Amino acid sequence: MKDSVSRFSNRVENYVKYRPGYPAGVIDILKSDCELTEASIIADVGSGTGKLSEFFFLNGNPLFAIEPNAAMRSAAERSLTDYKTLVSIHGAAERTGLQPESVDFITAGQAFHWFDQEKTRKEFARILKPGGWVVIIWNERRLDSTSFLRDYEDLLLRYGTDYQKVRHENVAGEIAQFFAPDTFRLKSLENLQRFDLESLKGRLCSASYTPEPGHPNFELMLSKLKEIFDLNNNAGAVTFEYDTRVYYGHLTG
């Protein structure tokens, strides 16, 4: 299995184009429950190509984008070039490079799965201001709510290179363990993506657990994907359904 830093390096373009964003209601939750304001300083850890970072820039927040993968960090710097309060840092969850008690919010998306929990918790507690918040925002793909999503999950199980090892089956348990002995709150929002066939291919190939071009199963996987699309599309498109989970709480040290 590829290490957690390098496994996305060859998938950056598809990641930028085809991974889901976040529903606007996330900001509303953080404003109402965590007193998020435009002045709140954000550390987006494992910031990748900047999808979650941009979400907070649109709210007016100054932000540190912390990402260890050079290709993904460069993509974020290009896409976020208009946001003058961006500070892009070559760092990791376990070693952010930030000063003690320097941020109001620490955010993380899907990258949370790859963090060393014990080291990361200590680092997050170190850089958070007193009363600061840790927010983990997770787009959880529904697996069986439609025939298309059931067929797509079967495709991943059949052709994924290490899908069964890395798929996120116990995210809530991992997050509860991370916050312990502190507690956290959880709210969920619906999030949808529509794909034509070409963009569906891009979405599939953005995943680090799928075969890359040149792999013996790559063309077989794409052929099966077309079968699934032809069977399930409505007016030339299929829908990915996600539950966007917003986990948020404090760390006492």
Phi, psi and chi 1 to 4 in degrees:
 res  aa     phi    psi   chi1   chi2   chi3   chi4
   1 MET       -  131.3 -172.7  167.9   65.4      -
   2 LYS   -62.3  151.8  -70.8 -176.2  178.2  179.4
   3 ASP   -70.4  160.6   72.6   80.7      -      -
   4 SER   -68.5  -21.4   59.7      -      -      -
   5 VAL   -82.0  -45.0  174.1      -      -      -
   6 SER   -87.9  -14.1   65.7      -      -      -
   7 ARG   -67.1  -17.9   63.5 -175.0  -67.3  128.0
   8 PHE  -100.5   -0.5  -69.1   98.0      -      -
   9 SER   -58.8  -36.5  -65.9      -      -      -
  10 ASN   -89.5    7.3  -63.2  -30.4      -      -
  11 ARG  -121.9   13.7  -56.2  175.3 -171.8  -92.3
  12 VAL   -61.3  -46.0  170.1      -      -      -
  13 GLU   -60.2  -47.2 -177.2  177.2   -5.2      -
  14 ASN   -66.4  -35.2  -75.9  -33.7      -      -
  15 TYR   -61.5  -45.9 -158.1  101.4      -      -
  16 VAL   -61.4  -43.9  170.4      -      -      -
  17 LYS   -77.6  -36.1  -69.9 -178.7  179.0  178.1
  18 TYR  -121.6   -7.8  -56.7  118.6      -      -
  19 ARG   -76.2  150.8  -75.6  -60.3 -178.5  101.5
  20 PRO   -71.9  152.1   27.7  -36.4      -      -
  21 GLY   -88.6 -149.5      -      -      -      -
  22 TYR  -134.0  141.9  -58.6   91.4      -      -
  23 PRO   -68.3  147.5   20.9  -29.3      -      -
  24 ALA   -59.3  -25.0      -      -      -      -
  25 GLY   -62.2  -18.3      -      -      -      -
  26 VAL   -60.4  -45.8  171.3      -      -      -
  27 ILE   -62.8  -39.3  -68.0  -68.7      -      -
  28 ASP   -61.9  -40.6  -64.1  -28.4      -      -
  29 ILE   -60.8  -46.6  -69.2  170.5      -      -
  30 LEU   -70.5  -31.7  -60.7 -178.1      -      -
  31 LYS   -68.3  -43.7  -75.0 -179.2  176.3  179.3
  32 SER   -78.7  -36.1   64.0      -      -      -
  33 ASP  -100.4  -23.8  -67.8    4.2      -      -
  34 CYS  -123.2    4.0  -52.2      -      -      -
  35 GLU    59.1   38.2  -61.1 -177.3  -16.5      -
  36 LEU   -62.8  132.2  174.9   73.5      -      -
  37 THR  -129.5  173.9   70.3      -      -      -
  38 GLU   -63.7  -24.2  -67.2  180.0    3.0      -
  39 ALA   -84.9   -9.7      -      -      -      -
  40 SER   -63.1  132.3  -60.5      -      -      -
  41 ILE   -90.5  127.2  -59.8  171.2      -      -
  42 ILE  -110.1  138.1  -47.6  -66.2      -      -
  43 ALA  -112.3  109.6      -      -      -      -
  44 ASP   -94.6  108.9 -173.7   21.2      -      -
  45 VAL  -101.3  132.0 -179.6      -      -      -
  46 GLY    68.9   45.5      -      -      -      -
  47 SER   -72.6  -13.1   50.5      -      -      -
  48 GLY    56.8 -130.1      -      -      -      -
  49 THR   -87.2    5.0   60.8      -      -      -
  50 GLY    94.8   12.1      -      -      -      -
  51 LYS   -61.4  -47.3  -74.7 -175.3  175.8  -69.3
  52 LEU   -73.8  -36.2 -175.1   54.6      -      -
  53 SER   -58.0  -46.9  -62.0      -      -      -
  54 GLU   -61.4  -34.8 -175.3  168.5   26.4      -
  55 PHE   -55.0  -41.4 -163.0   58.9      -      -
  56 PHE   -81.4  -31.1  -73.9   94.5      -      -
  57 PHE   -60.8  -38.8  -80.0  129.5      -      -
  58 LEU   -64.6  -22.1  -67.3  171.6      -      -
  59 ASN   -86.0   -4.6 -170.7   56.3      -      -
  60 GLY    93.5   10.0      -      -      -      -
  61 ASN   -83.1  140.3  -65.9  104.3      -      -
  62 PRO   -70.8  145.1   25.0  -31.3      -      -
  63 LEU  -150.4  137.7 -177.2  141.5      -      -
  64 PHE   -96.5  121.9  -62.3   99.4      -      -
  65 ALA  -102.2  114.2      -      -      -      -
  66 ILE  -113.2  115.8  -60.9  163.3      -      -
  67 GLU  -148.3  127.9  170.9   56.4   45.2      -
  68 PRO   -83.9  -18.5   28.9  -34.4      -      -
  69 ASN   -88.2  118.5 -178.1  -68.9      -      -
  70 ALA   -63.2  -41.1      -      -      -      -
  71 ALA   -65.7  -42.8      -      -      -      -
  72 MET   -69.9  -39.4  -61.1 -169.4   85.8      -
  73 ARG   -63.9  -40.6 -168.7  171.4   63.8 -106.3
  74 SER   -64.4  -39.3  -65.3      -      -      -
  75 ALA   -62.4  -40.8      -      -      -      -
  76 ALA   -64.4  -42.5      -      -      -      -
  77 GLU   -62.7  -36.4  -70.1  166.7   -4.1      -
  78 ARG   -68.9  -44.8  -70.0 -168.5  -61.6  -88.9
  79 SER   -75.2  -22.8   66.9      -      -      -
  80 LEU  -106.1   17.6  -58.6  174.3      -      -
  81 THR   -61.2  -24.7 -173.7      -      -      -
  82 ASP   -79.0  -10.4  -69.0  -22.8      -      -
  83 TYR   -95.6  104.8  -61.0  105.1      -      -
  84 LYS   -75.2  -13.2  -56.1  -52.3  179.3 -173.5
  85 THR   -92.5    8.8   57.7      -      -      -
  86 LEU   -73.6  130.9  167.3   66.9      -      -
  87 VAL  -120.3  108.8  179.2      -      -      -
  88 SER   -92.8  127.9 -179.5      -      -      -
  89 ILE  -127.3  131.9  -63.8  174.7      -      -
  90 HIS   -80.0   97.2  179.5 -164.4      -      -
  91 GLY  -155.3 -178.1      -      -      -      -
  92 ALA  -138.7  169.1      -      -      -      -
  93 ALA   -59.4  -35.2      -      -      -      -
  94 GLU   -81.7  -18.6  -57.5   82.1    1.8      -
  95 ARG  -147.1   84.2  -58.9  173.9  -55.4  -79.0
  96 THR   -76.9  -27.5   62.6      -      -      -
  97 GLY    83.1    4.4      -      -      -      -
  98 LEU   -87.3  159.2  -62.2 -178.5      -      -
  99 GLN   -74.4  155.7  -65.9  -62.2  -49.0      -
 100 PRO   -60.6  142.6  -22.1   32.3      -      -
 101 GLU    49.3   51.2  -61.7 -174.6    1.7      -
 102 SER  -111.5  -10.3   57.7      -      -      -
 103 VAL  -131.9  151.7  -61.4      -      -      -
 104 ASP   -88.8  -32.6  -59.3  -66.2      -      -
 105 PHE  -135.2  139.2  -74.5   78.5      -      -
 106 ILE  -113.1  125.6  -62.2  172.0      -      -
 107 THR  -117.1  151.1   61.3      -      -      -
 108 ALA  -150.8  143.3      -      -      -      -
 109 GLY  -103.5 -137.7      -      -      -      -
 110 GLN   -59.2  -22.0 -104.6   46.5   15.2      -
 111 ALA   -61.4  -19.9      -      -      -      -
 112 PHE   -51.7  -34.3  174.5   82.4      -      -
 113 HIS   -56.7  -27.9  176.0   73.8      -      -
 114 TRP   -95.1   -4.2  -54.1  107.5      -      -
 115 PHE   -74.5  146.8  -62.5  169.3      -      -
 116 ASP   -76.2  109.3 -179.4  -55.6      -      -
 117 GLN   -62.4  -45.5  -73.4 -155.0    8.7      -
 118 GLU   -64.0  -47.4 -177.6  177.8   -7.4      -
 119 LYS   -67.8  -37.9  -67.0  178.3 -179.6  178.6
 120 THR   -67.2  -41.3  -63.6      -      -      -
 121 ARG   -60.8  -42.4 -165.8 -176.7 -164.5  -75.2
 122 LYS   -63.3  -41.5  -69.2  178.3 -179.7  177.6
 123 GLU   -67.9  -42.5  177.1   68.4   -7.4      -
 124 PHE   -62.6  -43.2  -77.4   11.1      -      -
 125 ALA   -62.1  -32.7      -      -      -      -
 126 ARG   -69.4  -41.4 -175.2 -174.6   70.6   82.9
 127 ILE   -91.6  -13.5   65.6  174.9      -      -
 128 LEU   -74.9  139.1  -91.4  178.5      -      -
 129 LYS   -67.9  156.2  -65.9  179.3 -177.7  179.6
 130 PRO   -53.8  130.8  -26.6   35.3      -      -
 131 GLY    81.5    3.9      -      -      -      -
 132 GLY   -71.1  167.4      -      -      -      -
 133 TRP  -117.9  141.8  -67.3   87.2      -      -
 134 VAL  -102.8  128.3  173.5      -      -      -
 135 VAL  -127.3  119.2 -177.1      -      -      -
 136 ILE  -111.2  121.0  -59.1  167.6      -      -
 137 ILE  -116.7  120.6  -54.6  172.9      -      -
 138 TRP  -128.8  118.2 -161.9  -81.3      -      -
 139 ASN   -85.1  103.5  -79.7  -43.7      -      -
 140 GLU   -95.9  110.4 -175.9  175.4  -50.4      -
 141 ARG   -69.1  129.4  175.0  172.0   47.6   85.2
 142 ARG   -71.1  140.0  -63.6  174.9 -174.2  168.8
 143 LEU   -99.9  -25.8  -55.3 -177.5      -      -
 144 ASP  -144.4   22.8   59.5    0.9      -      -
 145 SER   -80.1  -17.8   56.4      -      -      -
 146 THR  -138.8  163.2   67.5      -      -      -
 147 SER   -64.3  -36.0   60.3      -      -      -
 148 PHE   -61.3  -47.4  163.2   67.0      -      -
 149 LEU   -66.2  -33.2  -68.3  175.2      -      -
 150 ARG   -65.5  -44.4  -73.6 -169.6  -68.8  -87.0
 151 ASP   -65.5  -37.9  -70.4  -14.2      -      -
 152 TYR   -65.9  -42.0 -173.5   81.7      -      -
 153 GLU   -62.9  -40.6  177.9   67.7    5.9      -
 154 ASP   -61.8  -38.5  -71.4  -17.7      -      -
 155 LEU   -59.5  -46.0  173.4   79.6      -      -
 156 LEU   -64.4  -40.8  -63.6  180.0      -      -
 157 LEU   -65.1  -32.1  -69.6  168.7      -      -
 158 ARG   -80.2  -43.4 -179.7  174.9  180.0 -179.4
 159 TYR  -109.5  -12.7  -68.0  105.1      -      -
 160 GLY   -61.1  136.5      -      -      -      -
 161 THR   -71.1  -41.5   52.8      -      -      -
 162 ASP  -143.6   33.1   58.3   -5.5      -      -
 163 TYR   -58.9  -43.3  176.9   60.2      -      -
 164 GLN   -66.9  -22.7  -64.8 -168.3   59.7      -
 165 LYS   -80.4  -35.5  -67.0 -178.8 -179.3  178.6
 166 VAL  -107.9   -9.5  -56.7      -      -      -
 167 ARG   -63.2  150.0   62.4  178.1  176.7  167.6
 168 HIS   -94.3   83.2  -46.6  -54.8      -      -
 169 GLU   -90.3  -21.2  -67.7 -175.3  -50.2      -
 170 ASN  -131.0   46.7 -172.2   32.4      -      -
 171 VAL   -61.4  -45.3  173.7      -      -      -
 172 ALA   -60.0  -38.6      -      -      -      -
 173 GLY   -66.9  -41.4      -      -      -      -
 174 GLU   -62.6  -41.7  -69.1  179.9   14.7      -
 175 ILE   -69.9  -40.4  -68.0  172.7      -      -
 176 ALA   -60.6  -41.6      -      -      -      -
 177 GLN   -64.0  -37.9 -178.0  179.8   11.0      -
 178 PHE   -64.0  -44.8  177.4   78.7      -      -
 179 PHE   -75.2  -27.0  -82.7  102.9      -      -
 180 ALA   -55.2  140.1      -      -      -      -
 181 PRO   -84.1    3.0   33.8  -37.3      -      -
 182 ASP   -76.3  164.7  -60.1  -61.9      -      -
 183 THR  -105.3  170.7   59.4      -      -      -
 184 PHE  -145.1  165.4   63.7   90.5      -      -
 185 ARG  -111.8  157.6  -63.2 -178.5   65.8 -176.5
 186 LEU  -137.2  128.8  167.4   61.9      -      -
 187 LYS  -131.0  151.0  -70.0 -170.7  175.8  179.1
 188 SER  -125.9  145.3  -63.0      -      -      -
 189 LEU  -134.1  146.3  -59.6  165.6      -      -
 190 GLU   -76.7  143.4 -174.9  177.9   63.1      -
 191 ASN  -143.1  128.1 -163.7    7.7      -      -
 192 LEU  -124.6  146.4  -55.5  176.8      -      -
 193 GLN  -131.3  137.3  -87.9 -174.5  -55.3      -
 194 ARG  -110.5  137.0  -67.4  -85.2  -72.9  171.6
 195 PHE  -131.9  135.3  -65.9  109.6      -      -
 196 ASP   -82.5 -177.0   61.4   16.7      -      -
 197 LEU   -63.9  -43.9  179.4   57.6      -      -
 198 GLU   -66.1  -42.1  -72.5  -53.5  -53.6      -
 199 SER   -71.4  -28.5   58.1      -      -      -
 200 LEU   -64.9  -39.6 -180.0   62.4      -      -
 201 LYS   -59.9  -43.5  -70.2  178.3 -177.4  178.0
 202 GLY   -63.3  -40.1      -      -      -      -
 203 ARG   -62.6  -43.6  175.0   63.0  179.7   86.7
 204 LEU   -61.6  -45.1  176.0   64.5      -      -
 205 CYS   -76.3   -9.6  -67.7      -      -      -
 206 SER   -75.8  -14.8   75.2      -      -      -
 207 ALA   -83.5  133.1      -      -      -      -
 208 SER   -70.1  -13.2   66.6      -      -      -
 209 TYR   -99.7   12.0   44.4   70.4      -      -
 210 THR  -105.6  153.1   57.3      -      -      -
 211 PRO   -60.8  145.0  -21.7   32.2      -      -
 212 GLU   -95.2  164.2  -64.2 -176.4   82.9      -
 213 PRO   -52.6  136.1  -27.9   36.0      -      -
 214 GLY    99.6  -19.5      -      -      -      -
 215 HIS   -72.4  142.9 -171.3  -75.6      -      -
 216 PRO   -55.5  -27.7  -24.9   33.1      -      -
 217 ASN   -97.8    1.0  -75.5  -24.1      -      -
 218 PHE   -62.0  -53.5 -179.6   73.9      -      -
 219 GLU   -67.0  -36.4  -65.3  -61.8  -24.5      -
 220 LEU   -61.5  -41.1  -69.1  171.9      -      -
 221 MET   -62.6  -45.3  177.3 -175.3   70.5      -
 222 LEU   -66.7  -35.9  -67.3 -173.2      -      -
 223 SER   -63.8  -43.4  176.9      -      -      -
 224 LYS   -66.6  -36.4 -176.2   61.7  177.3  178.0
 225 LEU   -60.9  -42.3 -176.0   71.2      -      -
 226 LYS   -62.9  -40.0 -175.3  177.8 -174.5  -57.6
 227 GLU   -58.5  -45.2  -71.1 -178.0   25.6      -
 228 ILE   -63.8  -42.7  -68.4  170.7      -      -
 229 PHE   -63.2  -47.5  179.9   85.9      -      -
 230 ASP   -59.8  -34.9  -69.8  -17.4      -      -
 231 LEU   -75.9  -31.0 -178.9   64.4      -      -
 232 ASN  -114.9   -8.8  -69.4  -77.4      -      -
 233 ASN   -71.2  151.4   81.6   87.7      -      -
 234 ASN  -124.5  114.1 -179.6   12.9      -      -
 235 ALA    57.0   38.3      -      -      -      -
 236 GLY    81.1   18.7      -      -      -      -
 237 ALA  -150.6  155.3      -      -      -      -
 238 VAL  -124.0  161.8  -67.9      -      -      -
 239 THR  -119.3  127.9  -59.5      -      -      -
 240 PHE   -88.2  129.9  -92.7   41.9      -      -
 241 GLU  -109.4  130.4  -60.3  176.1   -4.9      -
 242 TYR  -125.1  152.8  -55.5   89.4      -      -
 243 ASP  -106.0  114.1  -66.4  -63.2      -      -
 244 THR   -83.0  109.6  -60.9      -      -      -
 245 ARG   -92.4  127.8  -46.7  -71.6 -167.8 -168.8
 246 VAL  -113.1  106.8 -173.9      -      -      -
 247 TYR  -101.1  129.2  -56.4   84.3      -      -
 248 TYR  -149.2  142.0   52.3  103.8      -      -
 249 GLY  -173.5 -178.9      -      -      -      -
 250 HIS  -103.8  160.2  -59.5  -68.3      -      -
 251 LEU  -118.1  129.8  -60.7  179.2      -      -
 252 THR   -94.3    2.0   57.0      -      -      -
 253 GLY   123.8      -      -      -      -      -
